[in-house]
Amino acid sequence: MARIVETNNFSSDHPDEKFLNIPELPEPQMRRIANAINDGFPAGSKRYWKVVENDYTLNPDIER
């Protein structure tokens, strides 16, 4: 099972991550959802949605 994490970019030192509020689903389904979300935003968007394992630990923005 997998989840989707919203982050402020692909590899920031301060990612400010949070889980997308949808139920856990198998990874292929989550990947299709994350791809659809990402495809809907313009190139260079400051937000990015990535698929992670359901036991993933969020990385908060350490500058808060």
PDB file with SEQRES, HELIX, SHEET and CRYST1 records, atoms N, CA, C and O in Angstrom:
SEQRES   1 A   64  MET ALA ARG ILE VAL GLU THR ASN ASN PHE SER SER ASP          
SEQRES   2 A   64  HIS PRO ASP GLU LYS PHE LEU ASN ILE PRO GLU LEU PRO          
SEQRES   3 A   64  GLU PRO GLN MET ARG ARG ILE ALA ASN ALA ILE ASN ASP          
SEQRES   4 A   64  GLY PHE PRO ALA GLY SER LYS ARG TYR TRP LYS VAL VAL          
SEQRES   5 A   64  GLU ASN ASP TYR THR LEU ASN PRO ASP ILE GLU ARG              
HELIX    1 AA1 GLU A   27  ASP A   39  1                                  13    
SHEET    1 AA1 3 LYS A  18  PHE A  19  0                                        
SHEET    2 AA1 3 ALA A   2  THR A   7 -1                                        
SHEET    3 AA1 3 TYR A  48  GLU A  53 -1                                        
CRYST1    1.000    1.000    1.000  90.00  90.00  90.00 P 1           1          
ATOM      1  N   MET A   1       0.840  -1.180   0.000  1.00  0.00           N  
ATOM      2  CA  MET A   1       0.000   0.000   0.000  1.00  0.00           C  
ATOM      3  C   MET A   1       0.885   1.244   0.000  1.00  0.00           C  
ATOM      4  O   MET A   1       2.026   1.216   0.462  1.00  0.00           O  
ATOM      5  N   ALA A   2       0.342   2.314  -0.519  1.00  0.00           N  
ATOM      6  CA  ALA A   2       1.121   3.538  -0.663  1.00  0.00           C  
ATOM      7  C   ALA A   2       0.268   4.755  -0.318  1.00  0.00           C  
ATOM      8  O   ALA A   2      -0.954   4.677  -0.198  1.00  0.00           O  
ATOM      9  N   ARG A   3       0.959   5.876  -0.164  1.00  0.00           N  
ATOM     10  CA  ARG A   3       0.312   7.169   0.098  1.00  0.00           C  
ATOM     11  C   ARG A   3       0.944   8.199  -0.816  1.00  0.00           C  
ATOM     12  O   ARG A   3       1.963   7.944  -1.458  1.00  0.00           O  
ATOM     13  N   ILE A   4       0.320   9.374  -0.864  1.00  0.00           N  
ATOM     14  CA  ILE A   4       0.871  10.481  -1.638  1.00  0.00           C  
ATOM     15  C   ILE A   4       1.273  11.578  -0.671  1.00  0.00           C  
ATOM     16  O   ILE A   4       0.527  11.937   0.241  1.00  0.00           O  
ATOM     17  N   VAL A   5       2.479  12.105  -0.893  1.00  0.00           N  
ATOM     18  CA  VAL A   5       2.997  13.208  -0.078  1.00  0.00           C  
ATOM     19  C   VAL A   5       3.108  14.442  -0.957  1.00  0.00           C  
ATOM     20  O   VAL A   5       3.641  14.385  -2.066  1.00  0.00           O  
ATOM     21  N   GLU A   6       2.600  15.559  -0.450  1.00  0.00           N  
ATOM     22  CA  GLU A   6       2.783  16.853  -1.108  1.00  0.00           C  
ATOM     23  C   GLU A   6       4.023  17.489  -0.517  1.00  0.00           C  
ATOM     24  O   GLU A   6       4.180  17.531   0.703  1.00  0.00           O  
ATOM     25  N   THR A   7       4.893  17.978  -1.360  1.00  0.00           N  
ATOM     26  CA  THR A   7       6.130  18.602  -0.912  1.00  0.00           C  
ATOM     27  C   THR A   7       6.342  19.883  -1.706  1.00  0.00           C  
ATOM     28  O   THR A   7       5.673  20.109  -2.715  1.00  0.00           O  
ATOM     29  N   ASN A   8       7.273  20.724  -1.254  1.00  0.00           N  
ATOM     30  CA  ASN A   8       7.459  21.992  -1.961  1.00  0.00           C  
ATOM     31  C   ASN A   8       8.379  21.873  -3.156  1.00  0.00           C  
ATOM     32  O   ASN A   8       8.458  22.807  -3.953  1.00  0.00           O  
ATOM     33  N   ASN A   9       9.075  20.768  -3.313  1.00  0.00           N  
ATOM     34  CA  ASN A   9       9.839  20.503  -4.531  1.00  0.00           C  
ATOM     35  C   ASN A   9      10.401  19.097  -4.495  1.00  0.00           C  
ATOM     36  O   ASN A   9      10.087  18.325  -3.589  1.00  0.00           O  
ATOM     37  N   PHE A  10      11.223  18.758  -5.463  1.00  0.00           N  
ATOM     38  CA  PHE A  10      11.716  17.389  -5.593  1.00  0.00           C  
ATOM     39  C   PHE A  10      12.734  17.003  -4.525  1.00  0.00           C  
ATOM     40  O   PHE A  10      12.706  15.864  -4.058  1.00  0.00           O  
ATOM     41  N   SER A  11      13.631  17.903  -4.117  1.00  0.00           N  
ATOM     42  CA  SER A  11      14.705  17.497  -3.197  1.00  0.00           C  
ATOM     43  C   SER A  11      15.173  18.638  -2.299  1.00  0.00           C  
ATOM     44  O   SER A  11      16.374  18.804  -2.083  1.00  0.00           O  
ATOM     45  N   SER A  12      14.257  19.407  -1.789  1.00  0.00           N  
ATOM     46  CA  SER A  12      14.606  20.561  -0.962  1.00  0.00           C  
ATOM     47  C   SER A  12      15.185  20.150   0.384  1.00  0.00           C  
ATOM     48  O   SER A  12      14.885  19.073   0.900  1.00  0.00           O  
ATOM     49  N   ASP A  13      16.015  21.017   0.945  1.00  0.00           N  
ATOM     50  CA  ASP A  13      16.492  20.815   2.314  1.00  0.00           C  
ATOM     51  C   ASP A  13      15.375  21.073   3.314  1.00  0.00           C  
ATOM     52  O   ASP A  13      15.446  20.610   4.452  1.00  0.00           O  
ATOM     53  N   HIS A  14      14.354  21.799   2.906  1.00  0.00           N  
ATOM     54  CA  HIS A  14      13.222  22.171   3.766  1.00  0.00           C  
ATOM     55  C   HIS A  14      11.925  21.802   3.055  1.00  0.00           C  
ATOM     56  O   HIS A  14      11.215  22.689   2.580  1.00  0.00           O  
ATOM     57  N   PRO A  15      11.602  20.523   2.970  1.00  0.00           N  
ATOM     58  CA  PRO A  15      10.539  20.059   2.091  1.00  0.00           C  
ATOM     59  C   PRO A  15       9.107  20.380   2.511  1.00  0.00           C  
ATOM     60  O   PRO A  15       8.216  20.371   1.661  1.00  0.00           O  
ATOM     61  N   ASP A  16       8.851  20.664   3.793  1.00  0.00           N  
ATOM     62  CA  ASP A  16       7.493  20.984   4.249  1.00  0.00           C  
ATOM     63  C   ASP A  16       6.477  19.981   3.697  1.00  0.00           C  
ATOM     64  O   ASP A  16       5.536  20.371   3.007  1.00  0.00           O  
ATOM     65  N   GLU A  17       6.662  18.706   3.997  1.00  0.00           N  
ATOM     66  CA  GLU A  17       5.818  17.645   3.462  1.00  0.00           C  
ATOM     67  C   GLU A  17       4.541  17.454   4.266  1.00  0.00           C  
ATOM     68  O   GLU A  17       4.495  17.694   5.472  1.00  0.00           O  
ATOM     69  N   LYS A  18       3.503  17.012   3.555  1.00  0.00           N  
ATOM     70  CA  LYS A  18       2.263  16.602   4.210  1.00  0.00           C  
ATOM     71  C   LYS A  18       1.590  15.547   3.349  1.00  0.00           C  
ATOM     72  O   LYS A  18       1.731  15.538   2.126  1.00  0.00           O  
ATOM     73  N   PHE A  19       0.845  14.647   4.017  1.00  0.00           N  
ATOM     74  CA  PHE A  19       0.144  13.595   3.289  1.00  0.00           C  
ATOM     75  C   PHE A  19      -1.089  14.160   2.605  1.00  0.00           C  
ATOM     76  O   PHE A  19      -1.768  15.025   3.158  1.00  0.00           O  
ATOM     77  N   LEU A  20      -1.382  13.672   1.400  1.00  0.00           N  
ATOM     78  CA  LEU A  20      -2.625  13.980   0.728  1.00  0.00           C  
ATOM     79  C   LEU A  20      -3.715  13.221   1.472  1.00  0.00           C  
ATOM     80  O   LEU A  20      -3.531  12.053   1.816  1.00  0.00           O  
ATOM     81  N   ASN A  21      -4.820  13.853   1.717  1.00  0.00           N  
ATOM     82  CA  ASN A  21      -5.880  13.275   2.533  1.00  0.00           C  
ATOM     83  C   ASN A  21      -6.785  12.357   1.709  1.00  0.00           C  
ATOM     84  O   ASN A  21      -7.944  12.680   1.451  1.00  0.00           O  
ATOM     85  N   ILE A  22      -6.241  11.214   1.303  1.00  0.00           N  
ATOM     86  CA  ILE A  22      -7.015  10.162   0.650  1.00  0.00           C  
ATOM     87  C   ILE A  22      -6.571   8.825   1.236  1.00  0.00           C  
ATOM     88  O   ILE A  22      -5.460   8.718   1.755  1.00  0.00           O  
ATOM     89  N   PRO A  23      -7.419   7.811   1.161  1.00  0.00           N  
ATOM     90  CA  PRO A  23      -7.053   6.514   1.736  1.00  0.00           C  
ATOM     91  C   PRO A  23      -5.842   5.897   1.050  1.00  0.00           C  
ATOM     92  O   PRO A  23      -5.541   6.207  -0.103  1.00  0.00           O  
ATOM     93  N   GLU A  24      -5.160   5.031   1.765  1.00  0.00           N  
ATOM     94  CA  GLU A  24      -4.044   4.286   1.183  1.00  0.00           C  
ATOM     95  C   GLU A  24      -4.589   3.384   0.077  1.00  0.00           C  
ATOM     96  O   GLU A  24      -5.669   2.805   0.198  1.00  0.00           O  
ATOM     97  N   LEU A  25      -3.815   3.279  -1.001  1.00  0.00           N  
ATOM     98  CA  LEU A  25      -4.180   2.429  -2.134  1.00  0.00           C  
ATOM     99  C   LEU A  25      -2.927   1.720  -2.619  1.00  0.00           C  
ATOM    100  O   LEU A  25      -1.821   2.090  -2.226  1.00  0.00           O  
ATOM    101  N   PRO A  26      -3.077   0.714  -3.461  1.00  0.00           N  
ATOM    102  CA  PRO A  26      -1.892   0.072  -4.041  1.00  0.00           C  
ATOM    103  C   PRO A  26      -1.049   1.096  -4.816  1.00  0.00           C  
ATOM    104  O   PRO A  26      -1.579   2.058  -5.373  1.00  0.00           O  
ATOM    105  N   GLU A  27       0.249   0.874  -4.841  1.00  0.00           N  
ATOM    106  CA  GLU A  27       1.191   1.818  -5.436  1.00  0.00           C  
ATOM    107  C   GLU A  27       0.863   2.195  -6.886  1.00  0.00           C  
ATOM    108  O   GLU A  27       0.966   3.375  -7.222  1.00  0.00           O  
ATOM    109  N   PRO A  28       0.476   1.265  -7.760  1.00  0.00           N  
ATOM    110  CA  PRO A  28       0.174   1.668  -9.139  1.00  0.00           C  
ATOM    111  C   PRO A  28      -0.980   2.678  -9.228  1.00  0.00           C  
ATOM    112  O   PRO A  28      -0.940   3.601 -10.041  1.00  0.00           O  
ATOM    113  N   GLN A  29      -2.000   2.496  -8.391  1.00  0.00           N  
ATOM    114  CA  GLN A  29      -3.116   3.438  -8.379  1.00  0.00           C  
ATOM    115  C   GLN A  29      -2.657   4.804  -7.858  1.00  0.00           C  
ATOM    116  O   GLN A  29      -3.020   5.836  -8.423  1.00  0.00           O  
ATOM    117  N   MET A  30      -1.870   4.813  -6.795  1.00  0.00           N  
ATOM    118  CA  MET A  30      -1.378   6.077  -6.248  1.00  0.00           C  
ATOM    119  C   MET A  30      -0.492   6.794  -7.254  1.00  0.00           C  
ATOM    120  O   MET A  30      -0.543   8.020  -7.360  1.00  0.00           O  
ATOM    121  N   ARG A  31       0.317   6.047  -7.993  1.00  0.00           N  
ATOM    122  CA  ARG A  31       1.190   6.669  -8.987  1.00  0.00           C  
ATOM    123  C   ARG A  31       0.363   7.361 -10.073  1.00  0.00           C  
ATOM    124  O   ARG A  31       0.712   8.454 -10.518  1.00  0.00           O  
ATOM    125  N   ARG A  32      -0.732   6.723 -10.499  1.00  0.00           N  
ATOM    126  CA  ARG A  32      -1.601   7.352 -11.504  1.00  0.00           C  
ATOM    127  C   ARG A  32      -2.222   8.637 -10.961  1.00  0.00           C  
ATOM    128  O   ARG A  32      -2.314   9.629 -11.684  1.00  0.00           O  
ATOM    129  N   ILE A  33      -2.645   8.631  -9.707  1.00  0.00           N  
ATOM    130  CA  ILE A  33      -3.230   9.821  -9.089  1.00  0.00           C  
ATOM    131  C   ILE A  33      -2.184  10.931  -8.974  1.00  0.00           C  
ATOM    132  O   ILE A  33      -2.447  12.074  -9.349  1.00  0.00           O  
ATOM    133  N   ALA A  34      -1.002  10.597  -8.458  1.00  0.00           N  
ATOM    134  CA  ALA A  34       0.063  11.601  -8.298  1.00  0.00           C  
ATOM    135  C   ALA A  34       0.474  12.165  -9.651  1.00  0.00           C  
ATOM    136  O   ALA A  34       0.700  13.369  -9.772  1.00  0.00           O  
ATOM    137  N   ASN A  35       0.575  11.320 -10.667  1.00  0.00           N  
ATOM    138  CA  ASN A  35       0.931  11.800 -12.003  1.00  0.00           C  
ATOM    139  C   ASN A  35      -0.120  12.764 -12.539  1.00  0.00           C  
ATOM    140  O   ASN A  35       0.220  13.776 -13.152  1.00  0.00           O  
ATOM    141  N   ALA A  36      -1.395  12.458 -12.313  1.00  0.00           N  
ATOM    142  CA  ALA A  36      -2.468  13.347 -12.774  1.00  0.00           C  
ATOM    143  C   ALA A  36      -2.398  14.700 -12.076  1.00  0.00           C  
ATOM    144  O   ALA A  36      -2.573  15.739 -12.711  1.00  0.00           O  
ATOM    145  N   ILE A  37      -2.143  14.688 -10.778  1.00  0.00           N  
ATOM    146  CA  ILE A  37      -2.019  15.950 -10.041  1.00  0.00           C  
ATOM    147  C   ILE A  37      -0.829  16.742 -10.565  1.00  0.00           C  
ATOM    148  O   ILE A  37      -0.960  17.923 -10.888  1.00  0.00           O  
ATOM    149  N   ASN A  38       0.325  16.100 -10.649  1.00  0.00           N  
ATOM    150  CA  ASN A  38       1.529  16.792 -11.125  1.00  0.00           C  
ATOM    151  C   ASN A  38       1.374  17.311 -12.554  1.00  0.00           C  
ATOM    152  O   ASN A  38       1.851  18.401 -12.870  1.00  0.00           O  
ATOM    153  N   ASP A  39       0.714  16.544 -13.415  1.00  0.00           N  
ATOM    154  CA  ASP A  39       0.518  16.969 -14.800  1.00  0.00           C  
ATOM    155  C   ASP A  39      -0.396  18.183 -14.904  1.00  0.00           C  
ATOM    156  O   ASP A  39      -0.352  18.914 -15.893  1.00  0.00           O  
ATOM    157  N   GLY A  40      -1.233  18.401 -13.875  1.00  0.00           N  
ATOM    158  CA  GLY A  40      -2.158  19.526 -13.880  1.00  0.00           C  
ATOM    159  C   GLY A  40      -1.531  20.846 -13.473  1.00  0.00           C  
ATOM    160  O   GLY A  40      -2.172  21.891 -13.590  1.00  0.00           O  
ATOM    161  N   PHE A  41      -0.303  20.824 -13.002  1.00  0.00           N  
ATOM    162  CA  PHE A  41       0.375  22.048 -12.576  1.00  0.00           C  
ATOM    163  C   PHE A  41       1.381  22.469 -13.628  1.00  0.00           C  
ATOM    164  O   PHE A  41       1.952  21.619 -14.312  1.00  0.00           O  
ATOM    165  N   PRO A  42       1.611  23.789 -13.770  1.00  0.00           N  
ATOM    166  CA  PRO A  42       2.573  24.250 -14.777  1.00  0.00           C  
ATOM    167  C   PRO A  42       3.994  23.813 -14.444  1.00  0.00           C  
ATOM    168  O   PRO A  42       4.332  23.581 -13.283  1.00  0.00           O  
ATOM    169  N   ALA A  43       4.819  23.705 -15.480  1.00  0.00           N  
ATOM    170  CA  ALA A  43       6.235  23.368 -15.286  1.00  0.00           C  
ATOM    171  C   ALA A  43       6.858  24.381 -14.339  1.00  0.00           C  
ATOM    172  O   ALA A  43       6.580  25.577 -14.431  1.00  0.00           O  
ATOM    173  N   GLY A  44       7.691  23.909 -13.437  1.00  0.00           N  
ATOM    174  CA  GLY A  44       8.344  24.793 -12.485  1.00  0.00           C  
ATOM    175  C   GLY A  44       7.511  25.094 -11.255  1.00  0.00           C  
ATOM    176  O   GLY A  44       7.888  25.949 -10.454  1.00  0.00           O  
ATOM    177  N   SER A  45       6.384  24.410 -11.085  1.00  0.00           N  
ATOM    178  CA  SER A  45       5.539  24.635  -9.911  1.00  0.00           C  
ATOM    179  C   SER A  45       6.336  24.381  -8.645  1.00  0.00           C  
ATOM    180  O   SER A  45       7.219  23.523  -8.623  1.00  0.00           O  
ATOM    181  N   LYS A  46       6.030  25.116  -7.603  1.00  0.00           N  
ATOM    182  CA  LYS A  46       6.740  24.951  -6.337  1.00  0.00           C  
ATOM    183  C   LYS A  46       6.184  23.804  -5.501  1.00  0.00           C  
ATOM    184  O   LYS A  46       6.707  23.527  -4.421  1.00  0.00           O  
ATOM    185  N   ARG A  47       5.147  23.135  -5.970  1.00  0.00           N  
ATOM    186  CA  ARG A  47       4.589  21.990  -5.251  1.00  0.00           C  
ATOM    187  C   ARG A  47       4.774  20.748  -6.112  1.00  0.00           C  
ATOM    188  O   ARG A  47       4.809  20.823  -7.341  1.00  0.00           O  
ATOM    189  N   TYR A  48       4.893  19.597  -5.437  1.00  0.00           N  
ATOM    190  CA  TYR A  48       5.098  18.334  -6.124  1.00  0.00           C  
ATOM    191  C   TYR A  48       4.461  17.243  -5.271  1.00  0.00           C  
ATOM    192  O   TYR A  48       4.555  17.286  -4.045  1.00  0.00           O  
ATOM    193  N   TRP A  49       3.818  16.271  -5.903  1.00  0.00           N  
ATOM    194  CA  TRP A  49       3.189  15.159  -5.205  1.00  0.00           C  
ATOM    195  C   TRP A  49       3.935  13.895  -5.566  1.00  0.00           C  
ATOM    196  O   TRP A  49       4.108  13.577  -6.743  1.00  0.00           O  
ATOM    197  N   LYS A  50       4.381  13.165  -4.537  1.00  0.00           N  
ATOM    198  CA  LYS A  50       5.166  11.952  -4.774  1.00  0.00           C  
ATOM    199  C   LYS A  50       4.533  10.776  -4.047  1.00  0.00           C  
ATOM    200  O   LYS A  50       3.867  10.952  -3.026  1.00  0.00           O  
ATOM    201  N   VAL A  51       4.744   9.581  -4.576  1.00  0.00           N  
ATOM    202  CA  VAL A  51       4.212   8.351  -4.003  1.00  0.00           C  
ATOM    203  C   VAL A  51       5.260   7.777  -3.058  1.00  0.00           C  
ATOM    204  O   VAL A  51       6.441   7.686  -3.394  1.00  0.00           O  
ATOM    205  N   VAL A  52       4.799   7.390  -1.862  1.00  0.00           N  
ATOM    206  CA  VAL A  52       5.685   6.825  -0.850  1.00  0.00           C  
ATOM    207  C   VAL A  52       5.031   5.593  -0.231  1.00  0.00           C  
ATOM    208  O   VAL A  52       3.820   5.399  -0.337  1.00  0.00           O  
ATOM    209  N   GLU A  53       5.844   4.770   0.410  1.00  0.00           N  
ATOM    210  CA  GLU A  53       5.313   3.624   1.159  1.00  0.00           C  
ATOM    211  C   GLU A  53       4.445   4.131   2.308  1.00  0.00           C  
ATOM    212  O   GLU A  53       4.630   5.252   2.781  1.00  0.00           O  
ATOM    213  N   ASN A  54       3.503   3.312   2.752  1.00  0.00           N  
ATOM    214  CA  ASN A  54       2.572   3.767   3.782  1.00  0.00           C  
ATOM    215  C   ASN A  54       3.227   4.017   5.139  1.00  0.00           C  
ATOM    216  O   ASN A  54       2.603   4.631   6.005  1.00  0.00           O  
ATOM    217  N   ASP A  55       4.459   3.566   5.355  1.00  0.00           N  
ATOM    218  CA  ASP A  55       5.145   3.813   6.626  1.00  0.00           C  
ATOM    219  C   ASP A  55       6.133   4.987   6.531  1.00  0.00           C  
ATOM    220  O   ASP A  55       6.979   5.154   7.409  1.00  0.00           O  
ATOM    221  N   TYR A  56       6.029   5.789   5.481  1.00  0.00           N  
ATOM    222  CA  TYR A  56       6.911   6.931   5.246  1.00  0.00           C  
ATOM    223  C   TYR A  56       6.810   7.946   6.389  1.00  0.00           C  
ATOM    224  O   TYR A  56       5.720   8.205   6.899  1.00  0.00           O  
ATOM    225  N   THR A  57       7.937   8.510   6.784  1.00  0.00           N  
ATOM    226  CA  THR A  57       7.960   9.562   7.809  1.00  0.00           C  
ATOM    227  C   THR A  57       8.103  10.915   7.117  1.00  0.00           C  
ATOM    228  O   THR A  57       9.031  11.133   6.338  1.00  0.00           O  
ATOM    229  N   LEU A  58       7.174  11.813   7.413  1.00  0.00           N  
ATOM    230  CA  LEU A  58       7.192  13.144   6.808  1.00  0.00           C  
ATOM    231  C   LEU A  58       8.411  13.934   7.243  1.00  0.00           C  
ATOM    232  O   LEU A  58       8.909  13.777   8.357  1.00  0.00           O  
ATOM    233  N   ASN A  59       8.887  14.793   6.334  1.00  0.00           N  
ATOM    234  CA  ASN A  59       9.986  15.728   6.623  1.00  0.00           C  
ATOM    235  C   ASN A  59       9.397  17.130   6.684  1.00  0.00           C  
ATOM    236  O   ASN A  59       9.137  17.724   5.637  1.00  0.00           O  
ATOM    237  N   PRO A  60       9.180  17.673   7.869  1.00  0.00           N  
ATOM    238  CA  PRO A  60       8.586  19.015   7.969  1.00  0.00           C  
ATOM    239  C   PRO A  60       9.599  20.096   7.599  1.00  0.00           C  
ATOM    240  O   PRO A  60      10.802  19.846   7.527  1.00  0.00           O  
ATOM    241  N   ASP A  61       9.085  21.297   7.367  1.00  0.00           N  
ATOM    242  CA  ASP A  61       9.925  22.452   7.097  1.00  0.00           C  
ATOM    243  C   ASP A  61      10.653  22.797   8.395  1.00  0.00           C  
ATOM    244  O   ASP A  61      10.011  23.181   9.373  1.00  0.00           O  
ATOM    245  N   ILE A  62      11.972  22.668   8.422  1.00  0.00           N  
ATOM    246  CA  ILE A  62      12.716  22.906   9.666  1.00  0.00           C  
ATOM    247  C   ILE A  62      12.914  24.394   9.953  1.00  0.00           C  
ATOM    248  O   ILE A  62      13.450  24.752  11.001  1.00  0.00           O  
ATOM    249  N   GLU A  63      12.484  25.271   9.027  1.00  0.00           N  
ATOM    250  CA  GLU A  63      12.625  26.699   9.260  1.00  0.00           C  
ATOM    251  C   GLU A  63      11.425  27.307   9.956  1.00  0.00           C  
ATOM    252  O   GLU A  63      11.431  28.500  10.258  1.00  0.00           O  
ATOM    253  N   ARG A  64      10.409  26.528  10.215  1.00  0.00           N  
ATOM    254  CA  ARG A  64       9.206  27.046  10.886  1.00  0.00           C  
ATOM    255  C   ARG A  64       9.458  27.255  12.345  1.00  0.00           C  
ATOM    256  O   ARG A  64       8.561  27.685  13.070  1.00  0.00           O  
TER     257      ARG A  64                                                      
END                                                                             
